């Protein structure tokens, strides 16, 4: 058993990062996202599935060109290779757990202008 405090994880941007490979060889990695209005990643994709558990707030997502809003209580399943981005909207923070089915983070950031 390994116990880790969230505040002891690396903070990158609006997320604490749990890298499974660095914590007992666990086969998942997790972004613990806590973004203020306007915060969120630009278009990107991963070679593995990702499940986002939205705990608080609201956001606007674009997944493979489809735009929609989601909020607390929603669970989003983003399949490997789907281009996606999201932003916190409204006046309160967007808080979510993004579980990536990989022991390490692998992310290809894409140029929003190219649509790639």
HELIX and SHEET records of a PDB file:
HELIX    1   1 UNK A    6  UNK A    8  5                                   3    
HELIX    2   2 UNK A   20  UNK A   22  5                                   3    
SHEET    1   A 6 UNK A  10  UNK A  12  0                                        
SHEET    2   A 6 UNK A  15  UNK A  19 -1                                        
SHEET    3   A 6 UNK A  29  UNK A  35 -1                                        
SHEET    4   A 6 UNK A  94  UNK A 100 -1                                        
SHEET    5   A 6 UNK A  50  UNK A  56 -1                                        
SHEET    6   A 6 UNK A  75  UNK A  78 -1                                        
SHEET    1   B 2 UNK A  44  UNK A  45  0                                        
SHEET    2   B 2 UNK A 108  UNK A 109 -1                                        
SHEET    1   C 3 UNK A  66  UNK A  71  0                                        
SHEET    2   C 3 UNK A  58  UNK A  63 -1                                        
SHEET    3   C 3 UNK A  84  UNK A  89 -1                                        
END                                                                             
